[in-house]
């Protein structure tokens, strides 16, 4: 009997690599391969973790009894490429070159196309794709104004998950995503808060470059004057400043851990410093939500809290206490990115979605 083709989904995050295998109608396997700080601290860049993560993916597939040769569509999380319209794109050599160079910065998502491409090339007949990458750009022109003509605000955010949870929420209230105005706060290794106006993310903080709330590993918006002073004081290399902003900022800098589980345990044991930093985090997320309410002129159907940090109930309650007056708050913890990528793959298999070429 002929075997039906299967879909491999690869979603690299800052502290994990999530993989899943899907058939045409069901999920056959899902694994969250965690990477702890003491494992990845020896890798100077995200891309340098490529071989380490690839070997873990292959061994995890083998452990779960998955025949690699049955995988025909490899869907990777999209990386920091050129800004793109929403949709599915074939992975090609130009895309790989761009994410390896980090043309818009270094980020865990850059490993998505690289790992998908490597897996596809090792399997006869397999092809690699990305969908709704972090550089999905639907910003209104006014949202691009930074305050100085030399600088323009960029759209870099958790597009795949924000779009997925928005569509799932819309379905739950018997609406189309394109009929609603939503504010979505993705809280994970980075935090992005987006204003969704009738199906378009018209404004969102650049969670990678240092806009918005701090997170478990990123510093968020820093005082510009103090940052300039640090850059020119002679005490730091550029790479050190980069790591202060992304990788070694946020809760890692304050509390020496990127694990909300560890931080929650410390709070339960009476750690007042940990509690204060968590309160500051919820304060900043709430402020960002308030900004996006202004973008939508107060016409907000719902606020959605999502991402790994949204599993923390008492943290959600602190945010809801500050923003609940704006609109009903819906909590969708974790990420629906895996299923969203699989759905895109299935729609390609049926011809309902035609993959696009990466611009050259």
JOTA-V57421 format. One record per backbone hydrogen bond with DSSP energy under -0.5 kcal/mol. CO is the residue of the C=O (numbers start at 1). NH is the residue of the N-H. Records with the same first field share a line. If there is no record, write none. Layout:
CO=NH ; NH
This chain:
6=72 ; 73
7=9 ; 22
8=75
9=20
10=77
11=18
15=35
16=13
17=33
18=11
19=31
20=9
21=28 ; 29
22=7
26=23 ; 28
29=21
31=19 ; 33
32=34
33=17
36=39 ; 40
37=41
40=43
42=44
46=49
47=50
49=53
50=54
51=55
52=56
53=57
54=58
55=59
56=60
57=61
58=62
59=63
60=64
61=66
62=65
65=67
66=68
67=70
68=71
70=6 ; 72
72=74 ; 127
73=8 ; 75
74=76 ; 129
75=10
76=131
78=134
79=81 ; 135
80=104
84=137
87=132
88=356
89=130
92=96
93=97
94=98
95=99
96=100
97=101
98=102 ; 103
102=105
107=110
108=111
109=112 ; 113
110=114
111=115
112=116
113=117
114=118
115=119
116=120
117=121
118=122
119=122
120=123
123=126
127=74
128=91
129=76
130=89
131=78
132=160
133=136
134=157
135=84
136=138
140=143 ; 144
141=144
142=145
144=153
148=151
151=146
154=156
156=207
157=159
158=162
159=163
160=164
161=165
162=166
163=167
164=168
165=169
166=170
167=171
168=172
169=173
170=173 ; 175
171=174
176=179
177=180
180=182 ; 198 ; 199
181=301 ; 302
182=196
183=185 ; 304
184=186 ; 194
185=187 ; 306
186=188 ; 192
187=309 ; 310
188=216
189=217
190=188
192=186 ; 194
193=205
194=184 ; 196
195=197 ; 202 ; 203
196=182 ; 198
197=200
200=197 ; 202
202=140
203=195
205=207
206=210 ; 211
212=221
215=251
216=252
217=247 ; 249
218=215
223=227
224=228
225=229
226=230
227=231
228=232
229=233
237=241
238=242
239=243
240=244
241=245
242=246
243=248
245=219 ; 220
249=252 ; 253
250=254
251=255 ; 257
252=256
258=260
259=263
260=264
261=265
262=266
263=267
264=268
265=269
266=271
267=270
270=272
271=275
272=276
273=277
274=278
275=279
276=280
277=281
278=282
279=283
280=284
281=285
282=286
283=287
284=288
285=289
286=290
287=291
288=292
289=293
290=294
291=295
292=296
293=298
294=297
296=299
298=300
302=183
303=330
304=185 ; 306
305=332
306=187
307=310 ; 334
308=311
309=312
311=313
312=316
313=317
314=318
315=319
316=320
317=321
318=322
319=322 ; 323
320=324
323=326 ; 327
328=303 ; 330
330=305 ; 332
332=307
334=307
336=340
337=341
338=342
339=343
340=344
341=345
342=346
343=347
344=348
345=349
346=350
347=352 ; 353
348=351
353=355
356=90
